[in-house]
Amino acid sequence: MNLLKQYISVRQHSVDICASLKTEDYVVQPIVDVSPPKWHLGHTTWFFETFILQPNCLNYKVFDPNYNFVFNSYYETVGARVIRTDRGNLSRPSVEDIYAYRKYVDAAIVDFLANTTIGKALQDLFVLGLNHEQQHQELLLTDIKYILGHNPLFPSIDIQLAEHEIYDNKTFLPVPEGIYEIGFEGEGFCFDNEQNRHKVYLQSYEIQQNLVTNAAYLAFIEDGGYEKFQYWHADGWEWVNRYKAKSPLYWHFVDEKWYSYTFEGLQKINPNQAVCHVNFYEASAFAAWKRMRLPTEAEWEVASQYFDWGQRWEWTNSAYLPYTGFQKATGAIGEYNGKFMVNQMVLRGGSVATPEGHSRNTYRNFFQPQHRWQFMGIRLAV
């Protein structure tokens, strides 16, 4: 697929995700980590306007000079921005304005690509922009779910996710001791934090063939897992007590039965689906209860060729740190990954919310250990 067709396809997918939203759904921000859907649509558009059109398109006129302040996310290089917690206070620009902004920028990009021969550096920046938008497509899905999942009516919405059922939680795959290589290698796109490819030494270990299921996690709950401090990190135990945690996000105990919120509304827990929306503390506590552990990200990547992945972002026991030889790019693009390499844990694999073609077994996602609104799950190691 050429760059123009790829651009049109990716941009349309963001609109398709939001097709079933009501206007009111676009503007809600229940917590700081969740951004209103209209902000995602505007921010991803701002990326192309700011980094592609303004520096490279002669006589380009920005849609609205105020939008740099509204839609800049965390790029210090690009200037001041709305505080993240205030995104939900942006009644203006309206949803209608945002879609007009997207059409304006898309028309300019399509014209630019159709009439300009671009070099490799600019092409690479385009591809980064498309992958950036795909990241926000996943965030759109997770944020929409949080918004609707905290509506007391538990509304359904026409969003389909390809969930698989799991019937084997007992098989573990052995990996022999040895020296292995991890990190991105070859042609195609990767983020800078996936480089450089390097050698790691691993002791022999075994890794679970399938993800931990709802049924397996329910056994942890019923055994008092959230009430026994010995399974939890100190920070995790503080989190349990502060938030009175008793189950994964979106789980509700109603009339002696467990339900969870899905895009189909409130549904009975499917015991054979992979447990979802658990944070690092919960994943680690479950592993301790099973007298096992979470794999390191190197163990996960080496073993990933032997199991199916992509249903859940899988917590690893690795802190998010740079690989040897990692160098931040200059300018705003250098702020993309490197400055977040502190106080975060690595997740691997992608999820049912990850856009098609956006995941790799070298992809390093990262979140702080208390977060669980993403489609996060567990795979154990021994």
BALOBA-1460 file (C-alpha; in Angstrom, 3 decimals):
// residues 382
<rec num="1" residu="m" x="0.000" y="0.000" z="0.000"/>
<rec num="2" residu="n" x="1.476" y="3.367" z="-0.977"/>
<rec num="3" residu="l" x="1.750" y="6.181" z="1.535"/>
<rec num="4" residu="l" x="-1.296" y="8.105" z="0.297"/>
<rec num="5" residu="k" x="-3.583" y="5.065" z="0.462"/>
<rec num="6" residu="q" x="-2.171" y="4.143" z="3.859"/>
<rec num="7" residu="y" x="-2.799" y="7.656" z="5.147"/>
<rec num="8" residu="i" x="-6.416" y="7.658" z="3.955"/>
<rec num="9" residu="s" x="-7.034" y="4.194" z="5.422"/>
<rec num="10" residu="v" x="-5.571" y="4.953" z="8.844"/>
<rec num="11" residu="r" x="-7.326" y="8.295" z="9.149"/>
<rec num="12" residu="q" x="-10.678" y="6.775" z="8.204"/>
<rec num="13" residu="h" x="-10.342" y="4.079" z="10.858"/>
<rec num="14" residu="s" x="-10.284" y="6.726" z="13.612"/>
<rec num="15" residu="v" x="-13.567" y="8.116" z="12.291"/>
<rec num="16" residu="d" x="-15.052" y="4.614" z="12.032"/>
<rec num="17" residu="i" x="-14.266" y="3.895" z="15.701"/>
<rec num="18" residu="c" x="-16.322" y="6.933" z="16.697"/>
<rec num="19" residu="a" x="-19.207" y="6.293" z="14.303"/>
<rec num="20" residu="s" x="-21.598" y="5.060" z="17.015"/>
<rec num="21" residu="l" x="-20.863" y="7.768" z="19.566"/>
<rec num="22" residu="k" x="-23.430" y="10.335" z="20.599"/>
<rec num="23" residu="t" x="-22.231" y="13.941" z="20.615"/>
<rec num="24" residu="e" x="-22.178" y="13.935" z="24.422"/>
<rec num="25" residu="d" x="-19.842" y="10.907" z="24.452"/>
<rec num="26" residu="y" x="-17.129" y="12.901" z="22.670"/>
<rec num="27" residu="v" x="-16.562" y="15.385" z="25.491"/>
<rec num="28" residu="v" x="-16.396" y="13.328" z="28.722"/>
<rec num="29" residu="q" x="-13.187" y="12.975" z="30.775"/>
<rec num="30" residu="p" x="-13.939" y="10.893" z="33.889"/>
<rec num="31" residu="i" x="-10.294" y="10.671" z="35.076"/>
<rec num="32" residu="v" x="-6.990" y="12.264" z="34.150"/>
<rec num="33" residu="d" x="-5.792" y="9.193" z="32.207"/>
<rec num="34" residu="v" x="-8.828" y="9.182" z="29.909"/>
<rec num="35" residu="s" x="-9.047" y="11.830" z="27.189"/>
<rec num="36" residu="p" x="-12.308" y="12.857" z="25.505"/>
<rec num="37" residu="p" x="-12.691" y="11.157" z="22.101"/>
<rec num="38" residu="k" x="-12.860" y="14.513" z="20.328"/>
<rec num="39" residu="w" x="-9.452" y="15.396" z="21.805"/>
<rec num="40" residu="h" x="-7.907" y="12.256" z="20.276"/>
<rec num="41" residu="l" x="-9.394" y="13.154" z="16.882"/>
<rec num="42" residu="g" x="-8.002" y="16.662" z="17.152"/>
<rec num="43" residu="h" x="-4.590" y="15.707" z="18.543"/>
<rec num="44" residu="t" x="-3.822" y="13.168" z="15.812"/>
<rec num="45" residu="t" x="-4.774" y="15.797" z="13.228"/>
<rec num="46" residu="w" x="-2.580" y="18.387" z="14.948"/>
<rec num="47" residu="f" x="0.375" y="15.990" z="14.626"/>
<rec num="48" residu="f" x="0.179" y="16.012" z="10.827"/>
<rec num="49" residu="e" x="-0.467" y="19.745" z="10.651"/>
<rec num="50" residu="t" x="2.393" y="20.605" z="13.017"/>
<rec num="51" residu="f" x="5.101" y="18.182" z="11.934"/>
<rec num="52" residu="i" x="4.281" y="17.637" z="8.246"/>
<rec num="53" residu="l" x="2.351" y="20.535" z="6.750"/>
<rec num="54" residu="q" x="3.725" y="23.580" z="8.533"/>
<rec num="55" residu="p" x="7.435" y="22.840" z="7.964"/>
<rec num="56" residu="n" x="7.087" y="21.353" z="4.467"/>
<rec num="57" residu="c" x="4.060" y="22.784" z="2.656"/>
<rec num="58" residu="l" x="4.688" y="26.219" z="1.177"/>
<rec num="59" residu="n" x="1.991" y="28.787" z="1.982"/>
<rec num="60" residu="y" x="0.086" y="26.371" z="4.236"/>
<rec num="61" residu="k" x="-2.305" y="28.236" z="6.539"/>
<rec num="62" residu="v" x="-3.096" y="26.599" z="9.880"/>
<rec num="63" residu="f" x="-6.751" y="25.824" z="10.478"/>
<rec num="64" residu="d" x="-6.829" y="27.676" z="13.805"/>
<rec num="65" residu="p" x="-3.769" y="29.156" z="15.574"/>
<rec num="66" residu="n" x="-5.283" y="28.262" z="18.983"/>
<rec num="67" residu="y" x="-5.293" y="24.546" z="18.222"/>
<rec num="68" residu="n" x="-1.582" y="24.171" z="18.973"/>
<rec num="69" residu="f" x="-2.349" y="25.067" z="22.590"/>
<rec num="70" residu="v" x="-5.420" y="22.810" z="22.694"/>
<rec num="71" residu="f" x="-4.055" y="19.677" z="21.003"/>
<rec num="72" residu="n" x="-0.366" y="19.553" z="21.919"/>
<rec num="73" residu="s" x="-0.108" y="16.584" z="24.274"/>
<rec num="74" residu="y" x="3.322" y="16.618" z="25.931"/>
<rec num="75" residu="y" x="5.753" y="18.151" z="23.415"/>
<rec num="76" residu="e" x="7.689" y="20.799" z="25.351"/>
<rec num="77" residu="t" x="9.534" y="21.726" z="22.152"/>
<rec num="78" residu="v" x="6.315" y="22.812" z="20.431"/>
<rec num="79" residu="g" x="5.100" y="25.179" z="23.137"/>
<rec num="80" residu="a" x="2.463" y="25.613" z="25.857"/>
<rec num="81" residu="r" x="-0.560" y="23.337" z="26.052"/>
<rec num="82" residu="v" x="-3.794" y="22.713" z="27.918"/>
<rec num="83" residu="i" x="-3.248" y="20.868" z="31.199"/>
<rec num="84" residu="r" x="-4.165" y="17.213" z="30.686"/>
<rec num="85" residu="t" x="-6.800" y="17.265" z="33.415"/>
<rec num="86" residu="d" x="-8.567" y="20.130" z="31.625"/>
<rec num="87" residu="r" x="-9.211" y="18.343" z="28.336"/>
<rec num="88" residu="g" x="-12.730" y="17.520" z="29.473"/>
<rec num="89" residu="n" x="-13.450" y="21.226" z="30.024"/>
<rec num="90" residu="l" x="-13.028" y="21.980" z="26.324"/>
<rec num="91" residu="s" x="-16.638" y="22.480" z="25.273"/>
<rec num="92" residu="r" x="-15.067" y="24.375" z="22.381"/>
<rec num="93" residu="p" x="-13.858" y="23.551" z="19.805"/>
<rec num="94" residu="s" x="-17.025" y="21.599" z="19.145"/>
<rec num="95" residu="v" x="-17.211" y="18.075" z="17.752"/>
<rec num="96" residu="e" x="-18.327" y="19.634" z="14.480"/>
<rec num="97" residu="d" x="-15.250" y="21.883" z="14.521"/>
<rec num="98" residu="i" x="-12.972" y="18.894" z="15.078"/>
<rec num="99" residu="y" x="-14.340" y="17.009" z="12.088"/>
<rec num="100" residu="a" x="-13.966" y="20.154" z="9.975"/>
<rec num="101" residu="y" x="-10.353" y="20.375" z="11.176"/>
<rec num="102" residu="r" x="-9.718" y="16.759" z="10.150"/>
<rec num="103" residu="k" x="-11.185" y="17.341" z="6.678"/>
<rec num="104" residu="y" x="-9.118" y="20.509" z="6.230"/>
<rec num="105" residu="v" x="-5.829" y="18.856" z="7.186"/>
<rec num="106" residu="d" x="-6.609" y="15.634" z="5.285"/>
<rec num="107" residu="a" x="-7.295" y="17.612" z="2.103"/>
<rec num="108" residu="a" x="-3.983" y="19.434" z="2.501"/>
<rec num="109" residu="i" x="-2.066" y="16.202" z="3.150"/>
<rec num="110" residu="v" x="-3.657" y="14.411" z="0.192"/>
<rec num="111" residu="d" x="-2.786" y="17.354" z="-2.077"/>
<rec num="112" residu="f" x="0.747" y="17.465" z="-0.665"/>
<rec num="113" residu="l" x="1.364" y="13.745" z="-1.204"/>
<rec num="114" residu="a" x="-0.172" y="13.780" z="-4.670"/>
<rec num="115" residu="n" x="2.028" y="16.641" z="-5.870"/>
<rec num="116" residu="t" x="5.282" y="16.292" z="-3.946"/>
<rec num="117" residu="t" x="8.208" y="13.896" z="-4.120"/>
<rec num="118" residu="i" x="9.257" y="13.362" z="-0.526"/>
<rec num="119" residu="g" x="12.572" y="12.091" z="0.745"/>
<rec num="120" residu="k" x="13.199" y="9.259" z="3.169"/>
<rec num="121" residu="a" x="13.335" y="11.444" z="6.295"/>
<rec num="122" residu="l" x="9.925" y="12.952" z="5.603"/>
<rec num="123" residu="q" x="8.491" y="9.585" z="4.607"/>
<rec num="124" residu="d" x="9.708" y="8.143" z="7.916"/>
<rec num="125" residu="l" x="8.010" y="11.030" z="9.742"/>
<rec num="126" residu="f" x="4.769" y="10.293" z="7.875"/>
<rec num="127" residu="v" x="4.933" y="6.643" z="8.909"/>
<rec num="128" residu="l" x="5.595" y="7.685" z="12.513"/>
<rec num="129" residu="g" x="2.504" y="9.895" z="12.318"/>
<rec num="130" residu="l" x="0.396" y="6.994" z="11.074"/>
<rec num="131" residu="n" x="1.643" y="4.738" z="13.867"/>
<rec num="132" residu="h" x="1.006" y="7.549" z="16.316"/>
<rec num="133" residu="e" x="-2.598" y="7.722" z="15.104"/>
<rec num="134" residu="q" x="-2.918" y="3.936" z="15.453"/>
<rec num="135" residu="q" x="-1.783" y="4.240" z="19.058"/>
<rec num="136" residu="h" x="-4.532" y="6.775" z="19.602"/>
<rec num="137" residu="q" x="-7.050" y="4.479" z="17.917"/>
<rec num="138" residu="e" x="-6.379" y="1.973" z="20.668"/>
<rec num="139" residu="l" x="-6.640" y="4.765" z="23.231"/>
<rec num="140" residu="l" x="-9.937" y="5.817" z="21.648"/>
<rec num="141" residu="l" x="-11.326" y="2.333" z="22.257"/>
<rec num="142" residu="t" x="-10.052" y="2.098" z="25.812"/>
<rec num="143" residu="d" x="-11.174" y="5.625" z="26.680"/>
<rec num="144" residu="i" x="-14.621" y="5.124" z="25.137"/>
<rec num="145" residu="k" x="-14.974" y="1.940" z="27.176"/>
<rec num="146" residu="y" x="-14.026" y="3.761" z="30.364"/>
<rec num="147" residu="i" x="-16.446" y="6.597" z="29.632"/>
<rec num="148" residu="l" x="-19.381" y="4.282" z="28.920"/>
<rec num="149" residu="g" x="-18.355" y="1.707" z="31.516"/>
<rec num="150" residu="h" x="-18.662" y="4.361" z="34.217"/>
<rec num="151" residu="n" x="-22.054" y="5.495" z="33.010"/>
<rec num="152" residu="p" x="-24.591" y="3.991" z="35.462"/>
<rec num="153" residu="l" x="-26.741" y="2.870" z="32.503"/>
<rec num="154" residu="f" x="-23.872" y="0.684" z="31.140"/>
<rec num="155" residu="p" x="-24.831" y="1.539" z="27.541"/>
<rec num="156" residu="s" x="-23.917" y="-0.714" z="24.628"/>
<rec num="157" residu="i" x="-22.236" y="0.587" z="21.491"/>
<rec num="158" residu="d" x="-21.585" y="-0.862" z="18.046"/>
<rec num="159" residu="i" x="-17.900" y="-1.692" z="18.466"/>
<rec num="160" residu="q" x="-16.772" y="-5.253" z="17.725"/>
<rec num="161" residu="l" x="-13.658" y="-6.851" z="19.237"/>
<rec num="162" residu="a" x="-12.430" y="-10.310" z="18.250"/>
<rec num="163" residu="e" x="-12.277" y="-12.149" z="21.576"/>
<rec num="164" residu="h" x="-11.015" y="-15.751" z="21.684"/>
<rec num="165" residu="e" x="-11.831" y="-18.421" z="24.247"/>
<rec num="166" residu="i" x="-9.109" y="-20.317" z="26.138"/>
<rec num="167" residu="y" x="-9.491" y="-23.859" z="27.444"/>
<rec num="168" residu="d" x="-5.939" y="-24.702" z="28.568"/>
<rec num="169" residu="n" x="-4.184" y="-22.850" z="31.382"/>
<rec num="170" residu="k" x="-1.937" y="-25.738" z="32.403"/>
<rec num="171" residu="t" x="0.503" y="-26.079" z="29.495"/>
<rec num="172" residu="f" x="3.881" y="-24.375" z="29.908"/>
<rec num="173" residu="l" x="6.495" y="-24.134" z="27.177"/>
<rec num="174" residu="p" x="10.135" y="-24.809" z="28.120"/>
<rec num="175" residu="v" x="12.855" y="-22.463" z="26.877"/>
<rec num="176" residu="p" x="16.465" y="-23.636" z="27.310"/>
<rec num="177" residu="e" x="19.241" y="-21.629" z="28.898"/>
<rec num="178" residu="g" x="21.249" y="-19.649" z="26.409"/>
<rec num="179" residu="i" x="22.259" y="-16.402" z="24.763"/>
<rec num="180" residu="y" x="19.510" y="-14.838" z="22.661"/>
<rec num="181" residu="e" x="18.944" y="-11.628" z="20.739"/>
<rec num="182" residu="i" x="16.051" y="-9.227" z="21.277"/>
<rec num="183" residu="g" x="15.050" y="-5.918" z="19.724"/>
<rec num="184" residu="f" x="13.872" y="-4.877" z="16.283"/>
<rec num="185" residu="e" x="15.747" y="-6.012" z="13.219"/>
<rec num="186" residu="g" x="14.988" y="-5.766" z="9.518"/>
<rec num="187" residu="e" x="12.873" y="-3.604" z="7.258"/>
<rec num="188" residu="g" x="9.702" y="-1.742" z="8.144"/>
<rec num="189" residu="f" x="8.655" y="0.531" z="10.957"/>
<rec num="190" residu="c" x="9.558" y="0.316" z="14.618"/>
<rec num="191" residu="f" x="9.616" y="2.829" z="17.445"/>
<rec num="192" residu="d" x="12.995" y="4.056" z="18.638"/>
<rec num="193" residu="n" x="12.631" y="2.252" z="21.982"/>
<rec num="194" residu="e" x="12.731" y="-1.126" z="20.165"/>
<rec num="195" residu="q" x="16.340" y="-0.505" z="19.097"/>
<rec num="196" residu="n" x="19.124" y="-1.567" z="19.228"/>
<rec num="197" residu="r" x="19.015" y="-5.318" z="18.800"/>
<rec num="198" residu="h" x="21.264" y="-6.893" z="21.407"/>
<rec num="199" residu="k" x="22.206" y="-10.133" z="23.130"/>
<rec num="200" residu="v" x="20.746" y="-11.292" z="26.442"/>
<rec num="201" residu="y" x="21.585" y="-14.297" z="28.569"/>
<rec num="202" residu="l" x="18.599" y="-16.217" z="29.933"/>
<rec num="203" residu="q" x="18.435" y="-19.021" z="32.441"/>
<rec num="204" residu="s" x="16.151" y="-21.878" z="31.441"/>
<rec num="205" residu="y" x="12.498" y="-21.138" z="32.153"/>
<rec num="206" residu="e" x="8.955" y="-22.128" z="31.259"/>
<rec num="207" residu="i" x="6.246" y="-19.799" z="30.033"/>
<rec num="208" residu="q" x="2.499" y="-20.294" z="29.920"/>
<rec num="209" residu="q" x="1.196" y="-21.221" z="26.474"/>
<rec num="210" residu="n" x="-2.067" y="-19.308" z="26.974"/>
<rec num="211" residu="l" x="-3.132" y="-16.246" z="28.874"/>
<rec num="212" residu="v" x="-4.671" y="-16.438" z="32.342"/>
<rec num="213" residu="t" x="-8.460" y="-16.755" z="32.038"/>
<rec num="214" residu="n" x="-11.306" y="-15.132" z="33.945"/>
<rec num="215" residu="a" x="-11.979" y="-18.478" z="35.604"/>
<rec num="216" residu="a" x="-8.409" y="-18.744" z="36.871"/>
<rec num="217" residu="y" x="-8.445" y="-15.177" z="38.136"/>
<rec num="218" residu="l" x="-11.841" y="-15.679" z="39.788"/>
<rec num="219" residu="a" x="-10.296" y="-18.500" z="41.849"/>
<rec num="220" residu="f" x="-7.747" y="-15.961" z="43.134"/>
<rec num="221" residu="i" x="-10.563" y="-13.595" z="44.124"/>
<rec num="222" residu="e" x="-12.585" y="-16.321" z="45.827"/>
<rec num="223" residu="d" x="-9.506" y="-17.422" z="47.789"/>
<rec num="224" residu="g" x="-9.277" y="-13.937" z="49.267"/>
<rec num="225" residu="g" x="-6.476" y="-12.765" z="46.987"/>
<rec num="226" residu="y" x="-7.350" y="-9.092" z="47.479"/>
<rec num="227" residu="e" x="-7.381" y="-9.545" z="51.261"/>
<rec num="228" residu="k" x="-3.995" y="-11.242" z="51.800"/>
<rec num="229" residu="f" x="-1.087" y="-8.794" z="51.914"/>
<rec num="230" residu="q" x="1.535" y="-11.505" z="51.395"/>
<rec num="231" residu="y" x="0.823" y="-11.663" z="47.661"/>
<rec num="232" residu="w" x="1.246" y="-7.945" z="47.021"/>
<rec num="233" residu="h" x="4.079" y="-5.494" z="46.538"/>
<rec num="234" residu="a" x="4.031" y="-2.807" z="49.230"/>
<rec num="235" residu="d" x="2.845" y="-0.230" z="46.711"/>
<rec num="236" residu="g" x="0.288" y="-2.708" z="45.440"/>
<rec num="237" residu="w" x="-1.082" y="-3.366" z="48.910"/>
<rec num="238" residu="e" x="-1.345" y="0.389" z="49.467"/>
<rec num="239" residu="w" x="-3.252" y="0.636" z="46.160"/>
<rec num="240" residu="v" x="-5.643" y="-2.184" z="47.196"/>
<rec num="241" residu="n" x="-6.471" y="-0.466" z="50.466"/>
<rec num="242" residu="r" x="-6.696" y="3.049" z="49.077"/>
<rec num="243" residu="y" x="-9.119" y="2.090" z="46.319"/>
<rec num="244" residu="k" x="-10.843" y="-0.827" z="48.088"/>
<rec num="245" residu="a" x="-9.991" y="-3.013" z="45.093"/>
<rec num="246" residu="k" x="-11.685" y="-6.405" z="44.995"/>
<rec num="247" residu="s" x="-11.691" y="-7.371" z="41.291"/>
<rec num="248" residu="p" x="-10.494" y="-6.274" z="37.839"/>
<rec num="249" residu="l" x="-11.781" y="-3.035" z="36.387"/>
<rec num="250" residu="y" x="-15.370" y="-3.283" z="35.044"/>
<rec num="251" residu="w" x="-16.228" y="-6.357" z="37.163"/>
<rec num="252" residu="h" x="-19.444" y="-6.119" z="39.211"/>
<rec num="253" residu="f" x="-20.843" y="-8.646" z="41.684"/>
<rec num="254" residu="v" x="-24.625" y="-8.605" z="41.201"/>
<rec num="255" residu="d" x="-27.085" y="-11.083" z="42.736"/>
<rec num="256" residu="e" x="-24.268" y="-13.466" z="43.663"/>
<rec num="257" residu="k" x="-22.880" y="-13.508" z="40.111"/>
<rec num="258" residu="w" x="-19.966" y="-11.751" z="38.436"/>
<rec num="259" residu="y" x="-20.606" y="-9.453" z="35.490"/>
<rec num="260" residu="s" x="-18.323" y="-7.178" z="33.499"/>
<rec num="261" residu="y" x="-18.936" y="-4.174" z="31.315"/>
<rec num="262" residu="t" x="-18.276" y="-4.757" z="27.608"/>
<rec num="263" residu="f" x="-19.184" y="-2.818" z="24.473"/>
<rec num="264" residu="e" x="-22.333" y="-4.967" z="24.485"/>
<rec num="265" residu="g" x="-23.268" y="-3.608" z="27.894"/>
<rec num="266" residu="l" x="-23.113" y="-5.435" z="31.222"/>
<rec num="267" residu="q" x="-22.558" y="-9.157" z="30.570"/>
<rec num="268" residu="k" x="-21.942" y="-12.255" z="32.656"/>
<rec num="269" residu="i" x="-18.237" y="-13.038" z="32.967"/>
<rec num="270" residu="n" x="-17.120" y="-15.495" z="30.309"/>
<rec num="271" residu="p" x="-14.848" y="-17.876" z="32.275"/>
<rec num="272" residu="n" x="-12.938" y="-18.890" z="29.150"/>
<rec num="273" residu="q" x="-11.866" y="-15.441" z="28.007"/>
<rec num="274" residu="a" x="-8.520" y="-13.959" z="29.004"/>
<rec num="275" residu="v" x="-8.741" y="-11.835" z="32.135"/>
<rec num="276" residu="c" x="-8.547" y="-8.165" z="31.231"/>
<rec num="277" residu="h" x="-8.067" y="-4.724" z="32.789"/>
<rec num="278" residu="v" x="-5.714" y="-5.791" z="35.572"/>
<rec num="279" residu="n" x="-2.763" y="-3.655" z="36.587"/>
<rec num="280" residu="f" x="0.804" y="-4.693" z="37.314"/>
<rec num="281" residu="y" x="0.084" y="-5.010" z="41.014"/>
<rec num="282" residu="e" x="-2.809" y="-7.384" z="40.356"/>
<rec num="283" residu="a" x="-0.843" y="-9.399" z="37.805"/>
<rec num="284" residu="s" x="2.083" y="-9.760" z="40.223"/>
<rec num="285" residu="a" x="-0.188" y="-10.709" z="43.129"/>
<rec num="286" residu="f" x="-1.932" y="-13.356" z="41.043"/>
<rec num="287" residu="a" x="1.449" y="-14.771" z="40.009"/>
<rec num="288" residu="a" x="2.573" y="-14.898" z="43.653"/>
<rec num="289" residu="w" x="-0.665" y="-16.648" z="44.619"/>
<rec num="290" residu="k" x="0.085" y="-19.254" z="41.934"/>
<rec num="291" residu="r" x="3.677" y="-19.494" z="43.237"/>
<rec num="292" residu="m" x="4.891" y="-18.349" z="39.860"/>
<rec num="293" residu="r" x="6.018" y="-15.031" z="38.387"/>
<rec num="294" residu="l" x="5.637" y="-12.699" z="35.426"/>
<rec num="295" residu="p" x="8.150" y="-13.169" z="32.603"/>
<rec num="296" residu="t" x="10.759" y="-10.540" z="31.876"/>
<rec num="297" residu="e" x="10.331" y="-8.758" z="28.570"/>
<rec num="298" residu="a" x="13.365" y="-10.625" z="27.158"/>
<rec num="299" residu="e" x="11.849" y="-13.959" z="28.181"/>
<rec num="300" residu="w" x="8.544" y="-12.946" z="26.607"/>
<rec num="301" residu="e" x="10.107" y="-11.874" z="23.305"/>
<rec num="302" residu="v" x="12.302" y="-14.956" z="22.974"/>
<rec num="303" residu="a" x="9.372" y="-17.299" z="23.664"/>
<rec num="304" residu="s" x="6.789" y="-15.357" z="21.623"/>
<rec num="305" residu="q" x="7.440" y="-17.417" z="18.494"/>
<rec num="306" residu="y" x="6.012" y="-20.456" z="20.311"/>
<rec num="307" residu="f" x="2.641" y="-19.081" z="21.449"/>
<rec num="308" residu="d" x="-0.191" y="-16.928" z="20.120"/>
<rec num="309" residu="w" x="-0.257" y="-13.363" z="21.332"/>
<rec num="310" residu="g" x="-2.284" y="-10.245" z="20.611"/>
<rec num="311" residu="q" x="-5.402" y="-10.659" z="22.779"/>
<rec num="312" residu="r" x="-4.072" y="-8.648" z="25.720"/>
<rec num="313" residu="w" x="-1.163" y="-6.382" z="26.485"/>
<rec num="314" residu="e" x="0.824" y="-8.688" z="28.750"/>
<rec num="315" residu="w" x="2.534" y="-7.367" z="31.843"/>
<rec num="316" residu="t" x="6.203" y="-8.251" z="32.174"/>
<rec num="317" residu="n" x="8.419" y="-7.976" z="35.225"/>
<rec num="318" residu="s" x="10.726" y="-5.525" z="33.423"/>
<rec num="319" residu="a" x="11.077" y="-1.835" z="34.103"/>
<rec num="320" residu="y" x="10.853" y="0.391" z="31.039"/>
<rec num="321" residu="l" x="14.480" y="1.311" z="30.380"/>
<rec num="322" residu="p" x="16.525" y="2.111" z="27.262"/>
<rec num="323" residu="y" x="18.307" y="-0.609" z="25.378"/>
<rec num="324" residu="t" x="22.084" y="-0.304" z="25.049"/>
<rec num="325" residu="g" x="22.916" y="2.314" z="22.441"/>
<rec num="326" residu="f" x="19.499" y="3.998" z="22.533"/>
<rec num="327" residu="q" x="19.637" y="7.615" z="21.356"/>
<rec num="328" residu="k" x="16.818" y="10.124" z="21.507"/>
<rec num="329" residu="a" x="16.146" y="11.966" z="18.271"/>
<rec num="330" residu="t" x="16.614" y="15.708" z="18.229"/>
<rec num="331" residu="g" x="13.657" y="18.064" z="18.486"/>
<rec num="332" residu="a" x="10.066" y="17.261" z="19.388"/>
<rec num="333" residu="i" x="10.170" y="13.726" z="17.946"/>
<rec num="334" residu="g" x="12.823" y="12.884" z="20.517"/>
<rec num="335" residu="e" x="10.187" y="13.399" z="23.214"/>
<rec num="336" residu="y" x="8.117" y="10.499" z="21.913"/>
<rec num="337" residu="n" x="9.466" y="7.651" z="24.066"/>
<rec num="338" residu="g" x="12.732" y="8.371" z="25.812"/>
<rec num="339" residu="k" x="11.533" y="10.832" z="28.419"/>
<rec num="340" residu="f" x="9.078" y="8.280" z="29.810"/>
<rec num="341" residu="m" x="11.768" y="5.745" z="30.716"/>
<rec num="342" residu="v" x="11.208" y="5.991" z="34.465"/>
<rec num="343" residu="n" x="8.634" y="4.554" z="36.910"/>
<rec num="344" residu="q" x="6.922" y="2.433" z="34.249"/>
<rec num="345" residu="m" x="6.663" y="-1.273" z="33.476"/>
<rec num="346" residu="v" x="6.841" y="-2.927" z="30.057"/>
<rec num="347" residu="l" x="3.904" y="-4.709" z="28.426"/>
<rec num="348" residu="r" x="4.188" y="-6.863" z="25.335"/>
<rec num="349" residu="g" x="2.008" y="-8.324" z="22.621"/>
<rec num="350" residu="g" x="-0.849" y="-5.997" z="21.634"/>
<rec num="351" residu="s" x="-4.543" y="-6.469" z="22.349"/>
<rec num="352" residu="v" x="-7.946" y="-6.903" z="20.746"/>
<rec num="353" residu="a" x="-8.044" y="-3.102" z="20.592"/>
<rec num="354" residu="t" x="-4.725" y="-2.801" z="18.716"/>
<rec num="355" residu="p" x="-5.228" y="-1.843" z="15.041"/>
<rec num="356" residu="e" x="-4.393" y="-4.500" z="12.488"/>
<rec num="357" residu="g" x="-0.756" y="-4.385" z="11.439"/>
<rec num="358" residu="h" x="0.313" y="-2.225" z="14.364"/>
<rec num="359" residu="s" x="1.819" y="-4.888" z="16.654"/>
<rec num="360" residu="r" x="5.183" y="-6.680" z="16.614"/>
<rec num="361" residu="n" x="6.807" y="-9.055" z="19.061"/>
<rec num="362" residu="t" x="9.466" y="-6.363" z="19.657"/>
<rec num="363" residu="y" x="6.874" y="-3.655" z="20.457"/>
<rec num="364" residu="r" x="7.503" y="-2.196" z="23.933"/>
<rec num="365" residu="n" x="4.378" y="-0.708" z="25.443"/>
<rec num="366" residu="f" x="4.718" y="0.858" z="28.872"/>
<rec num="367" residu="f" x="2.483" y="2.048" z="31.685"/>
<rec num="368" residu="q" x="2.761" y="2.916" z="35.342"/>
<rec num="369" residu="p" x="1.946" y="-0.088" z="37.554"/>
<rec num="370" residu="q" x="-1.393" y="1.212" z="38.888"/>
<rec num="371" residu="h" x="-3.009" y="1.624" z="35.468"/>
<rec num="372" residu="r" x="-5.514" y="-0.921" z="34.192"/>
<rec num="373" residu="w" x="-7.919" y="0.807" z="31.791"/>
<rec num="374" residu="q" x="-6.009" y="-0.588" z="28.826"/>
<rec num="375" residu="f" x="-6.697" y="-4.156" z="27.621"/>
<rec num="376" residu="m" x="-4.085" y="-5.663" z="29.967"/>
<rec num="377" residu="g" x="-3.716" y="-9.335" z="30.876"/>
<rec num="378" residu="i" x="-1.416" y="-11.950" z="32.395"/>
<rec num="379" residu="r" x="0.877" y="-14.724" z="31.154"/>
<rec num="380" residu="l" x="2.847" y="-16.584" z="33.822"/>
<rec num="381" residu="a" x="6.381" y="-17.957" z="33.927"/>
<rec num="382" residu="v" x="8.293" y="-20.303" z="36.188"/>
